Amino acid sequence: MLTPQDELLCHQLPTTFDHVQQSDLRWTERVVMYGFDTVGGVSVMTGMARYPNRNLIDAYAMITIGDKAHTVRMSRQIDDRHDGLGSWRVGPFTYEIVEPLRRVRARLDDNAHGIRLQLEFDAQFPAYEQEPAFFRSRGRVREDARRYYQNGTVSGWLEIEGKRIDIDPADWWFGRDHSWGTRHGGGGGAIDEGGGILQPTEIPEGVLYYMGIFQFEDELVHFAQRETPEGHRWHFEGTVLPRLGSAAGPEPIRDVRHDLTFREEFRIVSGGRFTVVDAAGKTREFTITPVSDFWPGLAGYDNYRGYASGVWKGADWSDGFVVDLADTAELKQVSMLSETFCRVETDGKVGYGLVEMVFMGRNERYGYEGYRA
């Protein structure tokens, strides 16, 4: 079936853009925008995901103010409801490419759930690719995905129940990412397939995945690592990027070590430091001080209140709610993936950043014995 995207000179397969090459139900394409007010205690996360092999596309917006997370989740069937060449729509939510790899816009218009927003992202740093992630389990592809990240400024506004919050770009840290491929876990659409008739997935003894995106006036430091319970890394990436327009180029990171502390009720970072080693062997220490947390599981990265991203809820669907983030029992339902906005210090410089983490099971470095420890 032809779609507007078939007008573009970017085909890579002898077929049309309405489907992907493989039929795996987990195949996902996702865009995310996230950031926080470094002086005001407000954060926002919004985005959308397209599941061509499930005939659905979904979106969400989550505004966190203090200990309250205001959330809207939406989905619709794709079918023959075509989007524009550079914009996509799910109910009242629109995501638009204003200038490729430089400027994007997200908008949530009037709806029944009392949340509206308009965010315009303007790049300050170049978009950069994630290292390819390809892993198998029991002969089946567990993950085959690509992603790019980018940091910049954000302008616009947020509105909750008629109260408007204007965004001052000078006070906000903001980033985005765009991923596609076969994924697993939170946000990957890896729901139970086949009504329980398939062999359950492997459960590792322990998982430690962490990512840091630290922005300073003159550089962006990015790294991500996955480790075994014994601390052996099995996937790594790291780059230091200059601002757009700089004569300098990106510099690879060779190694990252961590010395972290965690909250008592969750394995969510409460402080500590990362030690980064560049390609030349120079060592730098980044001390983090958490400012606020947000919980992607509430927005669809986990099964919460009867919904997860990629779950069919009908031709057009939405819900909305407010979560009390002081309720530990409520958050434990979505605590697998955590996001922590931080103040970051290194070599006399102060910046801000994000620490993303999945931390479960046994871990020798920090003394955890199992999933309940």
C-alpha positions as CSV (number, residue, x, y, z in Angstrom):
1,M,0.0,0.0,0.0
2,L,1.4,3.4,-0.9
3,T,1.9,6.1,1.8
4,P,3.0,9.7,1.5
5,Q,6.6,8.5,2.5
6,D,6.8,6.7,-0.8
7,E,7.2,10.1,-2.5
8,L,10.6,10.4,-0.9
9,L,13.8,9.4,-2.6
10,C,14.9,7.2,0.3
11,H,13.7,3.6,-0.4
12,Q,16.1,0.9,0.6
13,L,14.0,-2.1,-0.2
14,P,12.0,-2.9,-3.4
15,T,8.7,-2.4,-1.5
16,T,6.6,0.4,0.0
17,F,6.9,2.2,3.3
18,D,3.7,0.8,4.9
19,H,5.7,-2.2,6.4
20,V,9.1,-3.3,7.4
21,Q,11.2,-6.2,6.1
22,Q,10.5,-8.6,9.0
23,S,7.3,-9.7,10.7
24,D,8.6,-9.8,14.3
25,L,5.8,-8.3,16.5
26,R,8.5,-6.5,18.6
27,W,9.7,-4.3,15.7
28,T,9.4,-0.8,17.0
29,E,10.3,2.7,15.9
30,R,10.3,5.3,18.7
31,V,11.0,8.9,19.3
32,V,11.4,10.4,22.8
33,M,11.9,14.0,24.1
34,Y,12.9,14.6,27.8
35,G,14.2,17.3,30.0
36,F,13.9,19.3,33.2
37,D,13.9,22.8,34.7
38,T,17.3,23.0,36.5
39,V,15.9,25.6,38.9
40,G,12.2,24.9,39.2
41,G,11.5,21.2,39.9
42,V,9.5,20.5,36.7
43,S,10.3,17.8,34.2
44,V,8.7,16.4,31.0
45,M,8.9,13.3,28.9
46,T,6.9,12.8,25.7
47,G,7.1,10.8,22.5
48,M,5.5,8.2,20.3
49,A,6.2,4.6,19.0
50,R,5.1,2.9,15.8
51,Y,4.5,-0.8,15.6
52,P,4.0,-1.6,11.9
53,N,3.5,-5.3,12.5
54,R,0.8,-4.7,15.0
55,N,-1.0,-1.9,13.0
56,L,-0.8,0.6,15.8
57,I,1.0,3.8,16.8
58,D,1.0,5.2,20.3
59,A,2.0,8.3,22.2
60,Y,2.3,9.8,25.7
61,A,3.1,12.9,27.6
62,M,4.2,13.0,31.3
63,I,4.7,16.2,33.2
64,T,6.3,15.7,36.7
65,I,5.9,18.6,39.2
66,G,7.3,17.8,42.7
67,D,5.9,14.5,43.7
68,K,3.1,14.3,41.2
69,A,3.3,12.8,37.7
70,H,0.6,13.9,35.4
71,T,0.3,11.5,32.5
72,V,-1.7,11.0,29.2
73,R,-1.4,7.9,27.1
74,M,-2.9,7.5,23.6
75,S,-2.9,4.9,20.8
76,R,-4.6,4.3,17.5
77,Q,-4.6,1.9,14.6
78,I,-2.4,2.8,11.6
79,D,-4.4,1.1,8.8
80,D,-4.7,3.6,5.9
81,R,-4.7,6.7,8.1
82,H,-1.7,8.3,6.5
83,D,0.5,10.9,8.3
84,G,2.4,13.7,6.6
85,L,5.9,13.5,5.2
86,G,7.5,15.0,8.3
87,S,4.8,14.7,11.0
88,W,2.8,12.0,12.8
89,R,-0.3,12.2,14.8
90,V,-2.0,10.1,17.5
91,G,-5.2,11.7,18.7
92,P,-4.4,15.2,20.0
93,F,-0.6,14.5,19.9
94,T,1.6,15.6,17.0
95,Y,5.3,15.1,16.4
96,E,6.9,17.1,13.6
97,I,10.3,17.3,12.0
98,V,11.0,21.0,11.5
99,E,14.6,20.7,10.3
100,P,16.2,17.2,9.9
101,L,18.7,16.4,12.7
102,R,18.4,20.0,14.1
103,R,14.8,20.9,15.1
104,V,11.7,18.9,16.1
105,R,8.4,19.9,17.7
106,A,5.9,18.0,19.9
107,R,2.4,19.3,20.6
108,L,-0.4,18.0,22.7
109,D,-3.6,19.8,22.0
110,D,-6.9,20.0,23.9
111,N,-8.0,16.6,25.3
112,A,-10.1,15.2,28.1
113,H,-7.2,14.6,30.5
114,G,-6.2,18.2,31.4
115,I,-2.7,18.2,30.0
116,R,-1.4,20.3,27.0
117,L,2.1,21.1,25.8
118,Q,4.1,22.6,23.0
119,L,7.8,21.8,22.9
120,E,10.3,22.9,20.2
121,F,13.7,21.4,20.3
122,D,16.7,23.2,18.8
123,A,20.0,21.3,18.6
124,Q,23.1,22.6,20.3
125,F,25.1,19.4,19.7
126,P,25.2,17.0,16.7
127,A,23.1,13.9,16.6
128,Y,25.2,10.9,17.3
129,E,24.6,7.2,16.8
130,Q,24.5,4.4,19.4
131,E,26.7,1.5,18.9
132,P,24.8,-1.3,17.2
133,A,23.0,-3.6,19.6
134,F,22.6,-7.2,18.3
135,F,22.1,-10.1,20.7
136,R,20.5,-13.6,20.5
137,S,19.0,-15.8,23.1
138,R,18.3,-19.5,22.5
139,G,18.8,-18.9,18.8
140,R,16.3,-16.1,18.6
141,V,17.2,-12.5,18.0
142,R,16.6,-10.8,21.3
143,E,17.7,-7.3,20.2
144,D,18.7,-5.8,16.8
145,A,18.3,-2.1,17.2
146,R,19.8,1.3,16.3
147,R,19.4,4.7,18.0
148,Y,20.7,8.2,17.8
149,Y,20.7,10.9,20.6
150,Q,20.9,14.6,20.6
151,N,20.9,17.5,23.1
152,G,19.9,21.1,22.7
153,T,17.6,23.8,24.0
154,V,13.8,23.6,24.4
155,S,11.2,26.4,24.1
156,G,7.5,26.4,24.5
157,W,5.1,25.7,27.4
158,L,3.3,23.1,29.5
159,E,-0.2,23.3,30.9
160,I,-1.9,21.2,33.6
161,E,-5.6,21.7,34.4
162,G,-5.5,25.3,33.0
163,K,-2.3,26.3,34.7
164,R,0.4,27.2,32.2
165,I,4.2,26.9,32.7
166,D,6.3,28.8,30.3
167,I,9.6,27.3,29.5
168,D,12.7,29.5,29.8
169,P,15.3,27.8,27.5
170,A,18.2,29.2,29.6
171,D,17.0,27.1,32.6
172,W,16.2,23.8,30.9
173,W,18.3,20.8,30.1
174,F,16.8,18.9,27.2
175,G,17.5,15.9,25.0
176,R,15.9,13.5,22.6
177,D,16.5,10.1,21.0
178,H,15.1,8.1,18.0
179,S,15.4,4.3,17.9
180,W,14.2,1.5,15.6
181,G,14.4,-2.2,15.2
182,T,13.7,-5.3,17.2
183,R,13.8,-4.6,20.9
184,H,13.0,-6.2,24.3
185,G,12.2,-5.0,27.7
186,G,10.7,-1.7,28.8
187,G,9.5,0.4,25.9
188,G,10.3,-2.3,23.4
189,G,6.9,-3.8,23.0
190,A,8.1,-7.1,24.4
191,I,4.7,-8.2,25.8
192,D,3.8,-11.8,26.2
193,E,3.5,-13.3,22.7
194,G,1.2,-16.2,22.1
195,G,-1.0,-16.1,25.2
196,G,1.6,-17.9,27.3
197,I,2.2,-20.8,24.9
198,L,5.8,-19.7,24.1
199,Q,8.8,-20.7,26.2
200,P,9.4,-18.0,28.8
201,T,12.4,-15.7,28.2
202,E,15.6,-16.3,30.1
203,I,16.0,-14.5,33.4
204,P,19.6,-13.4,34.1
205,E,21.1,-13.7,37.6
206,G,21.6,-9.9,37.5
207,V,21.4,-6.9,35.3
208,L,23.2,-3.6,35.5
209,Y,22.7,-1.2,32.6
210,Y,23.5,2.5,33.0
211,M,23.7,5.5,30.6
212,G,25.0,9.0,31.3
213,I,24.4,12.1,29.2
214,F,26.2,15.0,30.8
215,Q,26.0,18.4,29.1
216,F,28.4,21.3,29.7
217,E,28.8,24.6,28.0
218,D,31.5,23.3,25.7
219,E,30.9,19.6,25.5
220,L,28.5,16.7,25.8
221,V,29.7,13.5,27.5
222,H,27.7,10.3,26.6
223,F,28.4,6.7,27.7
224,A,26.4,3.5,28.2
225,Q,27.4,0.1,29.6
226,R,25.8,-3.3,30.3
227,E,27.5,-5.5,32.9
228,T,27.2,-9.0,34.3
229,P,26.7,-9.5,38.1
230,E,30.5,-9.9,38.4
231,G,31.1,-6.6,36.7
232,H,32.2,-7.8,33.3
233,R,30.9,-5.5,30.6
234,W,29.2,-7.0,27.5
235,H,28.1,-3.9,25.7
236,F,29.7,-0.4,25.8
237,E,29.7,2.9,24.0
238,G,31.1,6.3,24.8
239,T,31.8,9.6,23.1
240,V,32.6,13.2,23.9
241,L,31.0,15.7,21.5
242,P,31.7,19.4,20.9
243,R,29.0,21.9,20.2
244,L,27.6,22.3,16.7
245,G,29.9,24.6,14.7
246,S,33.0,23.7,16.7
247,A,36.1,23.0,14.7
248,A,36.8,20.0,17.1
249,G,35.5,16.6,16.4
250,P,34.0,13.8,18.6
251,E,36.4,11.9,20.8
252,P,35.8,8.3,21.8
253,I,35.6,7.1,25.4
254,R,37.6,4.0,26.1
255,D,36.3,3.0,29.6
256,V,33.9,4.0,32.4
257,R,34.0,3.0,36.0
258,H,31.4,3.8,38.7
259,D,31.2,4.3,42.4
260,L,27.6,5.0,43.2
261,T,25.1,5.1,46.0
262,F,21.5,4.1,45.8
263,R,18.2,4.9,47.4
264,E,17.1,2.6,50.3
265,E,13.8,1.6,48.8
266,F,14.9,1.3,45.1
267,R,18.1,0.6,43.2
268,I,18.0,4.2,41.8
269,V,21.1,6.3,42.0
270,S,21.3,8.7,44.9
271,G,24.8,10.0,44.3
272,G,28.4,9.1,43.5
273,R,30.7,9.4,40.6
274,F,31.6,8.0,37.2
275,T,35.3,7.9,36.1
276,V,35.7,8.2,32.4
277,V,38.9,7.2,30.5
278,D,39.3,8.7,27.0
279,A,41.1,7.1,24.0
280,A,44.4,8.7,25.1
281,G,44.2,7.3,28.6
282,K,43.2,10.6,30.3
283,T,41.0,10.1,33.3
284,R,38.2,12.4,34.3
285,E,35.8,12.2,37.3
286,F,32.1,13.2,37.1
287,T,30.4,13.7,40.4
288,I,26.6,13.5,40.2
289,T,24.0,15.0,42.5
290,P,20.4,13.9,41.7
291,V,17.8,16.7,41.2
292,S,14.7,14.7,40.3
293,D,13.5,11.3,39.0
294,F,10.9,10.4,36.5
295,W,9.4,7.0,35.6
296,P,8.9,6.0,32.0
297,G,6.9,2.9,33.2
298,L,4.0,5.1,34.0
299,A,3.8,6.3,30.4
300,G,3.9,2.9,28.8
301,Y,7.5,1.5,29.3
302,D,6.0,-1.0,31.6
303,N,2.6,-2.7,32.1
304,Y,0.8,-0.2,34.3
305,R,-2.9,0.2,34.9
306,G,-3.8,-2.3,32.2
307,Y,-1.6,-0.8,29.4
308,A,1.9,-0.9,28.0
309,S,3.3,0.6,24.8
310,G,2.5,-1.7,21.9
311,V,-0.7,-3.2,23.4
312,W,-3.8,-3.1,21.3
313,K,-6.5,-1.0,22.9
314,G,-8.7,-0.4,19.9
315,A,-8.9,1.9,16.9
316,D,-8.7,5.0,19.1
317,W,-7.9,5.0,22.8
318,S,-6.5,7.3,25.6
319,D,-6.4,7.5,29.3
320,G,-5.0,10.0,31.9
321,F,-4.1,10.0,35.6
322,V,-2.0,11.6,38.3
323,V,0.4,9.4,40.3
324,D,1.7,10.2,43.8
325,L,5.5,9.6,43.5
326,A,5.7,9.5,47.3
327,D,3.8,6.2,47.1
328,T,6.5,3.6,47.1
329,A,4.1,0.7,46.5
330,E,2.8,2.4,43.4
331,L,6.3,3.1,42.0
332,K,7.5,-0.5,42.6
333,Q,5.2,-1.5,39.7
334,V,7.3,0.5,37.3
335,S,10.7,0.6,38.9
336,M,12.6,-1.6,36.4
337,L,13.7,1.4,34.3
338,S,14.7,4.6,36.2
339,E,15.7,8.1,35.0
340,T,17.4,10.5,37.2
341,F,18.2,14.2,36.3
342,C,21.4,15.3,37.9
343,R,23.7,18.2,38.6
344,V,27.2,17.2,37.3
345,E,30.6,18.5,38.3
346,T,34.0,17.8,36.6
347,D,37.3,19.7,36.5
348,G,35.8,22.8,38.1
349,K,32.9,22.8,35.6
350,V,29.2,22.5,36.4
351,G,26.7,21.0,34.1
352,Y,23.5,18.9,34.1
353,G,22.6,15.5,32.8
354,L,20.6,12.3,32.9
355,V,21.5,8.9,34.4
356,E,19.3,6.1,33.0
357,M,19.5,2.7,34.8
358,V,18.2,-0.8,34.9
359,F,19.5,-2.5,38.0
360,M,18.1,-5.9,39.1
361,G,19.3,-9.2,40.6
362,R,22.6,-10.1,42.0
363,N,25.5,-7.7,41.9
364,E,28.9,-8.3,43.5
365,R,30.1,-4.7,43.2
366,Y,27.3,-3.3,45.4
367,G,26.6,-6.3,47.5
368,Y,23.1,-7.2,46.2
369,E,22.3,-10.9,46.6
370,G,19.3,-11.3,44.3
371,Y,16.1,-9.8,43.0
372,R,14.7,-9.4,46.5
373,A,17.8,-8.0,48.2
